[in-house]
Amino acid sequence: MKVLVATEKPFAPIAIRQIREVTEAAGYSLALLENYKNTSELLTAVSDADALIVRSDMVTDEVLDAAKQLKIVVRAGAGYDNLDIKSCTEHNVIAMNTPGQNSNAVAELVFELLLFQIRGGFNGKKSGSELRMKTLGLHGFGNVGKYVADIARGFGMDTYTYDPFVSERVMKNNGAKQCINLEELYLKCQYISIHMPLNERTNKLISYDLMKKMPQNAVLVNTARKEVVDEAGLLKIFEERTDFCYLSDIEPDCKAVFEEKYQGRYIFTAKKMGAQTEEANINAGVAAARQIISYFRKGIEKYKLNK
């Protein structure tokens, strides 16, 4: 069996060492395609692979057509909008993700962004603000949301959440208070952190009408996907409210407007940094390798995405 790790944005070297150890201990061979520049390289590399591990790399119909022997693809991370699930199913390829493995790294990034912003970028020019006793809203309460709530408790924040798929008991057990609807969450909380997958329901879900409900000196943090925020609405709220800030791990399409008009009121990371820690690299990469081995050896499909 050949396992291919194909990543435009490579894993950390220590993660690759551990992925190799796990894969070869199971009797499989490991091939690497890192820092590739065009899809043709991926099409060639995947042609004889039995299993594929990717990060944010696009697994499209074209890739699956080229992967004649492919039986399973695992996205090392939680979000999986880069996988064409329908095409995977049509090609008889099992698609999986590795939920929870990057969660702490993303949660810590939320506070790294927040602290840098509310302290004025540590530029020494003005007084900053503190998080203690402030209201934090978590839009989505999956693995990352729970870690964010845990960290917020250490800061002494008052944490609320809205997630129609999570019970109030789970929220309370993890230090958050339930909001019965989105409007309540955005009305209550000065700080909102977004934690949801991208799908038809969540595309542009964070609208102008929601953002305008936020209290004075509002800060919206997005470590999910750029598409969940309606950029037209975002620009409108920035035009109307000079107190509104947006911190994102994903550069919006309207980045140039922010650079021209709203210096000091936004942070966009250079590239998606949520999972860019050594620990997250190891956790997600090794989990992907182990899921492949469990599938081949025991038929385990715990994190199967195609139903």
Backbone bond lengths (Angstrom), bond angles and torsions (degrees), N, CA, C in turn:
res aa  C-N    CA-C-N  psi(-1)  N-CA   C-N-CA  omega(-1)  CA-C   N-CA-C  phi
1 M - - - 1.460 - - 1.532 109.46 -
2 K 1.331 115.56 136.10 1.462 120.24 178.29 1.522 109.59 -112.56
3 V 1.332 115.80 124.93 1.460 122.79 176.54 1.521 107.71 -106.01
4 L 1.325 116.35 124.17 1.454 121.83 179.50 1.523 109.59 -106.19
5 V 1.333 116.40 127.27 1.458 121.86 169.80 1.523 106.74 -100.93
6 A 1.327 116.48 111.27 1.463 121.70 -177.19 1.522 109.06 -116.95
7 T 1.335 116.66 109.68 1.461 120.35 -173.53 1.523 111.40 -140.65
8 E 1.329 115.41 117.06 1.469 119.48 170.15 1.524 109.92 -64.25
9 K 1.323 116.17 -36.26 1.464 123.52 178.21 1.531 106.05 -108.28
10 P 1.331 118.88 97.07 1.465 121.48 -167.72 1.523 113.81 -64.42
11 F 1.329 114.26 155.99 1.452 121.12 167.29 1.527 109.11 -67.70
12 A 1.328 116.56 160.25 1.459 120.90 172.05 1.533 108.63 -64.32
13 P 1.337 117.97 147.56 1.479 120.67 -179.66 1.519 113.81 -53.15
14 I 1.338 116.72 -39.04 1.463 118.66 179.70 1.528 111.41 -65.13
15 A 1.326 116.74 -32.97 1.466 120.75 177.59 1.526 110.15 -67.39
16 I 1.330 116.83 -43.23 1.469 120.45 178.73 1.528 110.51 -61.28
17 R 1.336 116.45 -40.37 1.477 118.91 178.62 1.519 110.84 -59.80
18 Q 1.319 116.37 -43.08 1.466 118.71 -178.30 1.528 112.10 -73.00
19 I 1.326 117.06 -36.19 1.471 119.90 175.31 1.533 109.62 -61.14
20 R 1.323 115.87 -42.93 1.467 120.28 179.47 1.532 110.96 -63.36
21 E 1.320 116.29 -44.20 1.464 120.21 179.90 1.524 111.31 -58.62
22 V 1.332 116.18 -47.08 1.469 121.17 -178.89 1.532 110.47 -64.70
23 T 1.326 116.43 -43.75 1.467 121.36 -176.50 1.526 111.42 -67.32
24 E 1.322 116.12 -48.09 1.473 119.68 -176.49 1.515 111.89 -72.44
25 A 1.331 117.57 -29.93 1.465 120.33 175.59 1.527 111.35 -63.05
26 A 1.334 115.51 -27.21 1.472 120.47 178.10 1.521 111.93 -84.89
27 G 1.328 116.94 -3.33 1.460 120.82 178.80 1.517 114.50 90.86
28 Y 1.338 117.38 12.26 1.460 121.26 179.60 1.519 109.62 -102.32
29 S 1.317 116.60 158.28 1.464 120.68 176.07 1.526 109.13 -96.71
30 L 1.339 116.26 149.71 1.459 121.80 -179.74 1.520 109.59 -118.00
31 A 1.337 115.86 129.83 1.462 121.88 175.36 1.518 108.63 -118.66
32 L 1.335 115.95 146.58 1.466 121.31 -178.24 1.517 111.17 -119.49
33 L 1.327 115.15 136.32 1.460 122.23 168.68 1.526 106.07 -130.26
34 E 1.341 116.62 99.91 1.456 121.18 -175.49 1.526 110.19 -115.99
35 N 1.327 115.01 149.08 1.470 121.00 176.41 1.527 113.34 56.48
36 Y 1.326 117.12 31.21 1.461 117.85 -179.01 1.533 110.24 -71.06
37 K 1.322 115.77 149.40 1.459 121.56 -170.85 1.527 114.58 -102.35
38 N 1.320 117.37 -20.74 1.464 118.81 179.29 1.524 110.30 -146.84
39 T 1.307 114.58 161.67 1.465 120.76 -174.34 1.517 112.35 -63.85
40 S 1.331 117.96 -28.48 1.469 120.47 -178.24 1.527 111.36 -59.47
41 E 1.336 117.34 -34.51 1.463 120.42 177.57 1.528 110.44 -64.29
42 L 1.333 115.31 -41.54 1.468 119.57 178.86 1.528 110.80 -66.46
43 L 1.318 117.14 -41.36 1.465 120.63 -179.16 1.524 111.00 -61.29
44 T 1.310 117.06 -38.91 1.468 120.81 178.24 1.526 110.92 -68.89
45 A 1.334 116.04 -45.86 1.466 120.46 -175.52 1.521 112.53 -66.33
46 V 1.326 117.27 -33.84 1.462 120.63 -174.52 1.523 112.99 -84.60
47 S 1.319 117.45 -6.90 1.469 121.13 -171.99 1.528 113.79 -60.95
48 D 1.336 117.42 -30.00 1.467 119.47 -178.46 1.529 112.08 -120.50
49 A 1.338 117.08 19.62 1.465 120.94 -179.67 1.521 110.86 -86.73
50 D 1.324 115.49 140.72 1.463 121.39 174.53 1.525 111.58 -90.92
51 A 1.328 115.19 -26.54 1.464 120.99 -179.74 1.520 108.48 -143.00
52 L 1.332 115.49 150.51 1.462 121.31 -176.06 1.520 109.91 -134.08
53 I 1.333 115.59 131.35 1.463 122.02 172.61 1.521 107.89 -114.14
54 V 1.341 116.50 127.62 1.459 121.42 178.85 1.523 108.99 -130.31
55 R 1.332 114.54 168.78 1.461 120.70 172.13 1.532 107.38 -110.09
56 S 1.336 117.69 -99.25 1.468 119.77 177.93 1.525 111.74 -95.89
57 D 1.307 116.78 10.95 1.464 122.29 -176.50 1.527 110.63 -68.81
58 M 1.320 115.42 141.69 1.456 121.19 -177.48 1.523 110.76 -79.61
59 V 1.321 115.91 122.57 1.466 121.80 174.81 1.525 106.47 -107.14
60 T 1.322 114.71 96.12 1.461 122.80 -172.09 1.524 111.52 -103.99
61 D 1.315 114.28 178.48 1.460 120.31 175.86 1.530 110.64 -58.21
62 E 1.330 116.42 -38.68 1.471 120.77 179.55 1.526 111.09 -63.42
63 V 1.315 116.71 -43.27 1.465 121.12 179.29 1.524 110.14 -64.11
64 L 1.315 116.46 -44.11 1.463 120.82 -178.28 1.523 111.75 -68.12
65 D 1.312 117.67 -33.19 1.474 120.76 174.60 1.517 110.88 -61.75
66 A 1.338 115.82 -37.55 1.467 120.36 -178.38 1.518 112.50 -76.95
67 A 1.323 116.87 -22.46 1.470 121.84 -174.74 1.529 110.32 -90.04
68 K 1.318 116.21 75.87 1.470 121.37 -171.67 1.525 113.58 -64.60
69 Q 1.345 117.74 -27.80 1.460 120.73 -176.85 1.527 113.25 -103.78
70 L 1.319 116.80 -0.83 1.466 120.54 -170.95 1.524 112.12 -66.44
71 K 1.335 114.80 132.96 1.467 121.02 179.83 1.520 112.22 -117.76
72 I 1.341 117.09 -23.96 1.459 119.84 -177.53 1.530 109.68 -152.40
73 V 1.327 116.36 140.78 1.464 122.42 171.97 1.517 107.76 -127.80
74 V 1.330 116.11 133.39 1.467 120.98 179.67 1.518 109.30 -121.53
75 R 1.307 115.69 124.87 1.460 122.45 173.53 1.525 107.11 -84.75
76 A 1.334 117.33 115.31 1.463 121.82 179.95 1.528 108.48 -76.98
77 G 1.306 115.34 87.64 1.458 122.83 -176.14 1.512 109.29 151.45
78 A 1.321 116.27 178.19 1.466 120.16 -176.25 1.524 112.51 -87.41
79 G 1.334 117.05 -52.46 1.468 120.20 -179.26 1.518 111.11 -65.33
80 Y 1.323 116.60 141.74 1.466 118.79 -176.10 1.524 112.42 -137.59
81 D 1.344 117.19 26.23 1.456 119.18 178.93 1.530 112.05 -69.58
82 N 1.330 118.07 -7.88 1.473 121.03 175.10 1.528 112.07 -83.52
83 L 1.324 117.52 -7.57 1.457 121.37 177.03 1.521 110.02 -99.24
84 D 1.319 117.09 129.40 1.460 121.51 173.82 1.528 107.13 -82.67
85 I 1.324 115.50 91.85 1.468 120.48 -173.37 1.520 110.95 -64.16
86 K 1.318 116.71 -41.14 1.466 120.55 179.95 1.527 110.48 -59.94
87 S 1.316 116.48 -45.19 1.462 120.03 179.76 1.528 111.24 -67.56
88 C 1.327 117.03 -37.03 1.472 119.79 175.67 1.523 110.22 -56.99
89 T 1.314 116.01 -46.03 1.460 120.79 179.72 1.522 110.81 -61.78
90 E 1.326 116.49 -43.88 1.467 121.11 -180.00 1.529 111.97 -64.90
91 H 1.313 116.88 -27.89 1.466 121.31 179.18 1.529 112.48 -94.72
92 N 1.346 116.56 9.13 1.470 122.20 -178.98 1.524 112.10 57.47
93 V 1.328 115.61 39.68 1.457 121.91 177.97 1.532 108.56 -111.52
94 I 1.326 115.95 126.04 1.458 120.76 175.60 1.532 108.95 -73.40
95 A 1.319 117.60 130.99 1.464 122.69 176.58 1.525 109.07 -111.54
96 M 1.325 116.13 133.53 1.463 121.78 178.59 1.525 109.97 -136.10
97 N 1.340 115.31 162.10 1.455 121.86 167.57 1.527 108.42 -124.63
98 T 1.332 117.09 -177.33 1.472 120.67 179.75 1.528 109.33 -126.91
99 P 1.322 117.86 69.90 1.470 120.28 -174.51 1.525 112.46 -61.07
100 G 1.323 114.87 140.97 1.462 120.94 175.48 1.511 115.48 91.77
101 Q 1.324 117.98 -17.15 1.460 119.67 -172.92 1.532 112.65 -74.27
102 N 1.340 117.43 -28.68 1.464 121.23 -179.78 1.529 112.29 -102.62
103 S 1.319 116.91 4.44 1.463 120.35 -166.09 1.515 113.96 -61.32
104 N 1.323 117.43 -45.36 1.460 118.78 -177.94 1.521 111.46 -65.15
105 A 1.345 116.85 -38.59 1.462 120.05 179.48 1.526 111.10 -60.97
106 V 1.325 116.62 -42.87 1.467 120.56 178.95 1.526 110.57 -66.67
107 A 1.320 116.42 -42.34 1.469 120.37 -179.56 1.522 111.26 -61.69
108 E 1.323 117.22 -42.31 1.468 119.54 178.57 1.527 111.13 -64.83
109 L 1.326 116.32 -35.70 1.470 119.20 178.81 1.523 111.50 -62.01
110 V 1.330 117.16 -35.91 1.473 120.59 177.18 1.522 110.25 -52.86
111 F 1.334 116.26 -46.30 1.465 119.63 -176.54 1.525 112.16 -78.95
112 E 1.316 117.21 -28.48 1.466 119.86 173.75 1.529 110.17 -62.52
113 L 1.323 116.47 -43.46 1.468 120.55 177.39 1.528 111.38 -66.01
114 L 1.333 115.73 -45.89 1.461 120.19 -178.29 1.526 111.99 -60.56
115 L 1.319 116.27 -48.78 1.455 119.72 -175.92 1.526 111.52 -65.06
116 F 1.320 116.65 -39.55 1.463 119.68 179.15 1.529 110.38 -63.17
117 Q 1.338 116.28 -41.64 1.466 120.37 -177.62 1.523 111.95 -69.56
118 I 1.329 117.17 -50.37 1.465 119.00 -172.89 1.526 112.25 -74.47
119 R 1.328 118.28 -14.03 1.466 121.53 172.40 1.527 111.87 -96.78
120 G 1.327 116.85 16.46 1.456 120.88 175.25 1.506 113.56 65.51
121 G 1.320 116.35 30.57 1.457 119.48 -179.76 1.517 112.66 68.53
122 F 1.338 117.16 17.02 1.473 122.70 -179.29 1.528 111.59 55.15
123 N 1.347 115.46 38.23 1.467 119.46 -176.56 1.528 113.06 -89.72
124 G 1.329 117.45 -4.47 1.453 120.95 176.20 1.509 115.40 73.61
125 K 1.317 118.13 8.88 1.462 121.03 -174.33 1.526 114.08 -93.87
126 K 1.339 116.89 -22.35 1.458 118.36 -179.06 1.520 109.62 -152.75
127 S 1.321 114.52 162.87 1.462 119.46 177.45 1.522 110.11 -68.58
128 G 1.311 115.68 141.34 1.448 120.01 177.35 1.516 111.35 -95.11
129 S 1.314 115.51 -161.22 1.459 121.52 179.85 1.524 108.68 -131.57
130 E 1.326 115.94 167.93 1.464 121.91 179.92 1.526 110.27 -116.85
131 L 1.319 115.42 156.46 1.462 121.10 179.58 1.527 112.79 -87.14
132 R 1.300 117.03 -24.35 1.459 120.06 -176.67 1.525 111.34 -58.14
133 M 1.337 115.67 133.33 1.458 124.80 178.87 1.525 113.41 71.43
134 K 1.308 117.87 7.20 1.463 121.13 176.40 1.526 109.80 -88.70
135 T 1.335 116.02 161.40 1.465 120.91 -179.29 1.519 110.48 -95.55
136 L 1.321 115.43 129.79 1.467 122.98 178.48 1.521 108.67 -118.80
137 G 1.327 116.71 126.16 1.457 121.68 176.59 1.514 110.73 -108.24
138 L 1.308 116.48 131.88 1.462 121.88 178.52 1.522 108.72 -107.86
139 H 1.319 115.73 110.74 1.458 121.19 178.88 1.519 107.05 -89.71
140 G 1.328 114.83 91.36 1.458 122.97 -172.58 1.517 109.28 109.82
141 F 1.333 116.44 132.74 1.471 120.02 -174.59 1.522 111.12 -133.30
142 G 1.333 114.16 52.51 1.456 119.81 173.75 1.516 110.13 -87.33
143 N 1.337 116.34 -148.02 1.463 120.56 -176.19 1.523 112.16 -59.90
144 V 1.339 117.37 -45.84 1.465 119.74 -177.98 1.523 110.16 -67.59
145 G 1.322 116.91 -44.45 1.455 120.49 -179.35 1.517 112.57 -56.17
146 K 1.327 116.66 -39.30 1.471 120.17 179.70 1.529 110.86 -65.40
147 Y 1.333 117.27 -40.28 1.467 120.04 176.88 1.529 110.96 -65.46
148 V 1.336 116.83 -40.31 1.464 120.07 178.89 1.531 109.87 -61.94
149 A 1.325 116.99 -43.24 1.465 120.85 178.84 1.522 111.26 -61.25
150 D 1.327 115.75 -38.17 1.464 120.21 179.90 1.527 110.74 -65.16
151 I 1.325 117.05 -44.21 1.464 120.90 178.74 1.527 110.47 -66.62
152 A 1.331 116.22 -40.33 1.474 120.74 -179.53 1.522 111.47 -60.74
153 R 1.317 115.90 -34.05 1.468 119.84 178.37 1.535 110.00 -61.28
154 G 1.329 117.00 -38.64 1.459 120.83 177.53 1.520 112.88 -65.54
155 F 1.331 116.83 -30.18 1.464 121.55 177.02 1.523 112.37 -81.69
156 G 1.328 117.32 -7.77 1.458 120.27 -178.64 1.511 113.08 75.40
157 M 1.342 116.89 31.31 1.457 120.97 -179.81 1.524 110.42 -88.04
158 D 1.307 115.24 156.38 1.465 122.78 176.03 1.530 106.79 -96.31
159 T 1.324 117.38 107.90 1.463 121.78 -167.49 1.521 112.67 -105.98
160 Y 1.340 114.77 130.67 1.463 122.92 177.01 1.526 108.47 -121.70
161 T 1.323 116.05 158.94 1.456 118.63 176.95 1.520 111.28 -149.29
162 Y 1.330 113.65 154.42 1.458 120.69 171.18 1.516 108.21 -130.87
163 D 1.321 115.70 124.20 1.462 121.90 175.17 1.522 107.53 -158.68
164 P 1.335 117.80 110.02 1.461 120.10 -176.12 1.529 113.82 -68.03
165 F 1.338 116.75 -9.34 1.467 119.98 -177.51 1.529 112.90 -103.43
166 V 1.321 116.88 5.05 1.466 121.30 -177.77 1.522 109.09 -124.20
167 S 1.332 116.94 136.42 1.465 120.90 -176.86 1.529 111.37 -75.61
168 E 1.321 115.08 156.26 1.457 120.59 177.21 1.532 110.71 -61.26
169 R 1.316 116.93 -34.89 1.471 120.75 179.52 1.524 110.97 -60.44
170 V 1.336 116.71 -45.32 1.465 120.40 178.76 1.525 110.52 -63.01
171 M 1.328 116.83 -41.05 1.465 120.42 178.74 1.522 110.68 -61.00
172 K 1.338 117.26 -48.71 1.459 121.32 -179.01 1.513 111.47 -63.05
173 N 1.323 117.00 -39.76 1.462 120.95 179.47 1.524 112.23 -64.90
174 N 1.331 115.77 -22.16 1.462 120.57 -179.89 1.533 112.36 -107.15
175 G 1.312 116.38 17.96 1.457 120.48 170.35 1.511 116.51 82.05
176 A 1.342 118.06 22.86 1.463 120.64 -179.86 1.525 110.14 -127.05
177 K 1.327 115.56 150.32 1.455 121.81 177.29 1.522 109.23 -99.09
178 Q 1.312 116.35 140.81 1.462 121.24 -176.69 1.523 111.85 -80.66
179 C 1.323 115.30 135.02 1.470 121.50 167.43 1.520 107.84 -102.29
180 I 1.319 116.83 140.47 1.470 119.11 -173.60 1.521 112.22 -80.60
181 N 1.335 117.69 -17.46 1.458 120.53 177.11 1.527 109.45 -153.76
182 L 1.315 115.73 168.97 1.460 120.98 -177.71 1.521 112.15 -64.47
183 E 1.313 116.18 -39.00 1.456 120.18 -177.72 1.530 110.76 -58.51
184 E 1.331 116.13 -41.99 1.468 120.37 178.76 1.526 110.54 -62.21
185 L 1.315 117.20 -43.02 1.467 121.41 -179.27 1.523 110.98 -59.80
186 Y 1.339 116.36 -47.95 1.456 120.17 -176.25 1.531 112.12 -73.19
187 L 1.323 117.79 -28.86 1.462 120.95 175.81 1.525 111.87 -69.91
188 K 1.328 117.13 -37.16 1.461 121.76 -173.34 1.525 113.75 -78.63
189 C 1.338 117.08 -32.38 1.458 119.83 -160.08 1.528 114.16 -109.71
190 Q 1.325 115.27 126.52 1.463 121.26 175.69 1.531 110.63 -69.28
191 Y 1.328 115.19 -35.65 1.459 121.26 179.39 1.522 108.97 -114.36
192 I 1.328 116.62 130.17 1.462 121.86 176.61 1.533 107.91 -123.79
193 S 1.329 115.93 131.55 1.461 121.53 176.71 1.526 108.68 -119.28
194 I 1.322 116.13 126.91 1.471 122.18 -172.49 1.529 110.85 -94.88
195 H 1.338 116.09 128.46 1.462 121.11 -178.58 1.528 109.88 -141.70
196 M 1.328 115.50 86.28 1.459 119.78 -177.89 1.524 109.42 -153.57
197 P 1.321 117.36 154.68 1.472 120.09 174.76 1.525 110.31 -75.88
198 L 1.309 115.59 164.28 1.467 120.58 173.40 1.515 109.36 -92.95
199 N 1.321 116.23 124.11 1.464 121.64 174.23 1.534 107.68 -153.37
200 E 1.313 116.06 -174.03 1.465 119.40 -177.70 1.522 112.14 -60.65
201 R 1.312 116.72 -33.36 1.470 120.54 -177.01 1.526 111.69 -76.38
202 T 1.336 116.79 -34.03 1.466 119.79 -174.35 1.530 113.52 -94.93
203 N 1.326 118.36 -10.82 1.456 120.84 -179.90 1.538 110.49 -59.48
204 K 1.341 116.81 119.53 1.477 124.10 -178.89 1.528 112.70 60.19
205 L 1.330 116.14 26.74 1.466 120.15 -179.35 1.530 111.81 -65.78
206 I 1.339 116.75 -33.95 1.460 120.02 -179.55 1.526 107.29 -82.89
207 S 1.300 115.38 95.20 1.465 122.84 -170.39 1.527 111.44 -98.78
208 Y 1.312 115.59 169.94 1.463 121.73 173.85 1.528 110.51 -55.65
209 D 1.317 117.47 -42.92 1.465 121.10 -177.56 1.522 111.92 -61.30
210 L 1.348 116.74 -35.32 1.464 119.59 176.01 1.525 110.93 -73.00
211 M 1.324 116.17 -47.40 1.469 119.86 -175.41 1.520 112.27 -62.35
212 K 1.333 117.26 -36.26 1.465 119.51 -176.92 1.528 111.91 -69.69
213 K 1.329 118.13 -15.63 1.455 121.67 178.32 1.528 112.58 -77.06
214 M 1.327 117.35 -17.31 1.463 119.92 -174.41 1.533 111.38 -66.34
215 P 1.340 117.39 147.34 1.470 121.66 -177.97 1.530 112.87 -65.35
216 Q 1.326 115.26 176.09 1.460 121.91 177.60 1.528 110.74 -56.85
217 N 1.344 116.29 144.96 1.462 123.60 -179.57 1.530 111.82 60.07
218 A 1.314 114.40 42.47 1.459 121.40 -178.56 1.529 111.50 -70.82
219 V 1.328 114.71 143.61 1.465 121.45 175.54 1.527 108.15 -131.69
220 L 1.325 116.33 121.11 1.463 122.76 178.01 1.522 108.14 -104.70
221 V 1.339 116.54 125.89 1.464 122.15 -177.86 1.525 108.60 -115.14
222 N 1.333 116.00 126.81 1.462 120.70 -178.55 1.525 110.37 -123.47
223 T 1.336 116.09 105.17 1.463 121.13 173.02 1.532 110.20 -111.10
224 A 1.335 115.95 17.10 1.464 121.24 -179.48 1.528 109.54 -95.39
225 R 1.329 117.40 -105.20 1.466 122.52 178.63 1.532 108.21 -130.90
226 K 1.318 117.00 146.15 1.462 119.35 -176.60 1.524 111.79 -63.44
227 E 1.336 116.66 -30.58 1.469 120.29 -174.00 1.524 113.54 -69.44
228 V 1.345 118.56 -15.80 1.468 118.74 -179.08 1.531 111.54 -74.26
229 V 1.334 117.23 -15.71 1.465 121.77 177.21 1.525 109.55 -101.56
230 D 1.310 116.66 127.80 1.466 121.82 176.35 1.522 108.32 -73.48
231 E 1.331 117.12 107.77 1.459 120.47 -173.19 1.533 112.79 -67.39
232 A 1.317 117.56 -31.99 1.468 119.70 176.03 1.527 109.69 -62.94
233 G 1.322 115.93 -43.25 1.456 120.28 177.36 1.516 112.31 -66.47
234 L 1.328 116.32 -36.91 1.459 121.12 178.30 1.530 111.17 -62.52
235 L 1.314 116.77 -45.49 1.466 120.46 178.57 1.537 111.35 -64.76
236 K 1.320 115.99 -36.10 1.462 119.76 179.37 1.524 111.13 -65.68
237 I 1.349 116.60 -42.93 1.464 119.09 -179.41 1.523 110.52 -68.55
238 F 1.320 118.15 -33.35 1.462 121.28 177.43 1.528 111.17 -67.36
239 E 1.308 115.83 -36.31 1.466 120.49 178.44 1.523 110.82 -67.20
240 E 1.330 116.87 -36.99 1.461 121.69 -175.10 1.526 113.63 -85.42
241 R 1.350 116.66 -32.04 1.467 120.11 -172.12 1.527 111.04 -125.06
242 T 1.315 115.80 110.43 1.462 119.88 -179.52 1.532 112.08 -74.93
243 D 1.335 117.17 -8.80 1.463 121.31 -179.12 1.527 112.22 -91.03
244 F 1.317 118.18 -4.28 1.468 122.18 -171.97 1.531 109.66 -89.83
245 C 1.353 116.48 133.30 1.470 121.75 178.27 1.525 110.17 -124.27
246 Y 1.329 115.30 150.72 1.469 121.55 179.68 1.524 108.89 -131.50
247 L 1.319 116.20 122.49 1.461 123.06 179.79 1.520 107.83 -118.09
248 S 1.330 116.73 122.76 1.457 118.79 -171.74 1.522 112.03 -138.67
249 D 1.320 114.68 138.77 1.461 121.83 174.11 1.522 110.64 -84.37
250 I 1.321 116.46 4.51 1.457 121.76 179.96 1.524 107.80 -136.50
251 E 1.320 117.30 122.12 1.454 119.43 178.18 1.527 109.99 -63.96
252 P 1.334 118.29 128.98 1.468 119.80 176.96 1.528 110.28 -74.31
253 D 1.317 116.08 162.31 1.468 120.10 177.32 1.527 111.23 -63.78
254 C 1.336 116.10 -26.20 1.461 120.83 -178.37 1.533 112.16 -93.38
255 K 1.301 117.35 25.94 1.468 122.46 -178.02 1.534 112.17 -52.43
256 A 1.326 117.62 -40.80 1.470 121.34 -176.82 1.529 111.94 -59.39
257 V 1.335 117.00 -35.08 1.464 120.63 179.42 1.530 110.00 -66.61
258 F 1.328 116.32 -41.78 1.465 119.98 177.81 1.528 110.56 -61.98
259 E 1.319 115.73 -44.34 1.461 119.82 -179.07 1.526 111.62 -62.03
260 E 1.314 116.85 -35.04 1.460 121.81 -178.09 1.525 112.48 -78.47
261 K 1.347 117.27 -39.09 1.462 119.95 -167.06 1.533 115.75 -115.46
262 Y 1.346 118.12 -21.05 1.462 118.10 -166.70 1.527 114.05 -129.13
263 Q 1.313 116.60 40.55 1.452 120.08 178.69 1.537 110.88 -57.31
264 G 1.325 115.49 136.82 1.456 121.08 178.95 1.507 114.77 89.25
265 R 1.337 117.46 -8.45 1.472 120.58 -177.31 1.519 112.76 -111.74
266 Y 1.308 117.13 9.95 1.471 120.24 -179.04 1.522 110.08 -150.33
267 I 1.324 114.88 157.96 1.459 122.85 167.81 1.527 107.05 -136.43
268 F 1.312 117.28 127.81 1.464 122.50 171.63 1.526 107.30 -123.89
269 T 1.318 117.54 125.66 1.461 119.42 178.70 1.528 109.86 -68.94
270 A 1.333 115.60 158.09 1.465 120.76 -177.08 1.520 112.02 -62.61
271 K 1.312 116.75 -35.65 1.469 123.14 172.61 1.512 105.83 -154.79
272 K 1.306 117.64 167.87 1.466 119.45 -174.73 1.527 109.86 -57.91
273 M 1.328 115.85 114.76 1.456 121.38 -170.28 1.520 113.65 -108.59
274 G 1.325 118.20 -3.22 1.455 120.81 -173.27 1.512 114.54 -52.06
275 A 1.321 116.90 -42.84 1.468 120.80 -177.33 1.521 112.54 -100.89
276 Q 1.332 116.93 12.03 1.461 120.39 -175.36 1.525 111.90 -86.67
277 T 1.320 115.28 62.94 1.459 121.17 169.41 1.520 107.39 -130.25
278 E 1.318 115.02 155.44 1.460 119.50 178.55 1.524 110.86 -58.48
279 E 1.344 114.56 -42.71 1.459 119.35 -177.19 1.528 111.73 -64.29
280 A 1.336 116.35 -44.19 1.463 120.17 179.65 1.528 110.84 -65.89
281 N 1.328 116.31 -40.46 1.465 120.69 175.93 1.520 110.71 -55.19
282 I 1.324 115.50 -49.62 1.471 120.35 -178.59 1.522 110.45 -63.64
283 N 1.329 116.30 -50.08 1.466 120.49 -176.28 1.525 111.87 -57.57
284 A 1.342 116.34 -50.61 1.468 120.08 -175.55 1.521 111.58 -71.01
285 G 1.324 116.97 -43.13 1.462 120.10 -178.05 1.518 112.87 -65.33
286 V 1.328 115.89 -45.80 1.472 119.86 179.82 1.525 110.43 -67.94
287 A 1.328 116.75 -38.46 1.469 119.55 176.82 1.525 110.65 -60.41
288 A 1.336 117.08 -42.15 1.470 120.82 178.38 1.517 111.10 -60.79
289 A 1.338 116.72 -45.03 1.470 120.84 179.44 1.527 110.67 -62.78
290 R 1.302 117.24 -43.09 1.477 120.61 -179.28 1.519 111.75 -67.09
291 Q 1.330 116.93 -35.99 1.467 119.55 177.49 1.530 110.81 -65.35
292 I 1.314 116.68 -37.81 1.469 120.43 177.43 1.527 110.43 -63.98
293 I 1.317 116.70 -45.75 1.470 121.08 179.74 1.526 110.39 -62.87
294 S 1.340 116.63 -43.71 1.473 119.91 179.80 1.518 111.50 -63.58
295 Y 1.324 115.69 -34.78 1.464 119.37 178.81 1.529 110.77 -68.18
296 F 1.317 117.03 -48.18 1.465 120.68 -178.09 1.533 111.65 -67.00
297 R 1.305 117.31 -38.76 1.471 120.63 -174.57 1.527 113.03 -84.18
298 K 1.349 116.30 -38.99 1.461 119.10 -171.18 1.526 113.50 -124.86
299 G 1.331 117.01 -1.62 1.455 119.79 -179.14 1.514 113.98 71.09
300 I 1.342 118.20 20.59 1.464 122.02 -178.32 1.526 110.26 -74.01
301 E 1.328 116.58 127.57 1.460 122.44 -176.69 1.528 112.08 -125.14
302 K 1.333 116.52 37.50 1.474 121.35 -170.93 1.516 113.68 -54.35
303 Y 1.326 117.12 -41.51 1.473 119.50 -176.24 1.522 111.86 -107.55
304 K 1.303 115.61 30.43 1.472 120.66 178.15 1.518 110.18 -63.52
305 L 1.339 116.24 134.26 1.465 121.90 -177.46 1.525 112.80 -101.06
306 N 1.329 117.20 -29.32 1.459 119.19 177.86 1.517 109.28 -89.56
307 K 1.316 114.65 123.81 1.470 120.54 -174.20 1.525 111.58 -95.83
